[in-house]
């Protein structure tokens, strides 16, 4: 018997700018994937796969997410084409930097953050 397993899209990761913009739009609204799933009516797994390059992104799916996040499709295109600037993964990048800091420097950063 021949093993015919079809390679699924979720098995491969292909990051696209579309995926990064969708993640930024969700994070800009301070939505977790779980909360975004409730707002959009799609599963949190689908959102995860979309944002992590494991799902083919079709225009109707993108539109559904973008509108649910309170943006227009034109906003999405503007971010995609660099007409609007989107700090990609700003929070996660900051957390990554903080994790690498030595305790004495971390204490200094804490003092700065508390001043805002």
Protein Blocks (a to p, Z undefined) as FASTA:
>chain_A
ZZdddddfklpccddfklmmmmmmmmmnopafklmmmmnopafklmmmmmnopaccdfkl
mmmmmmmnopafklmmmmmnopaccdehklmmmmmmmmmpcfklmmmmmmmmmmZZ
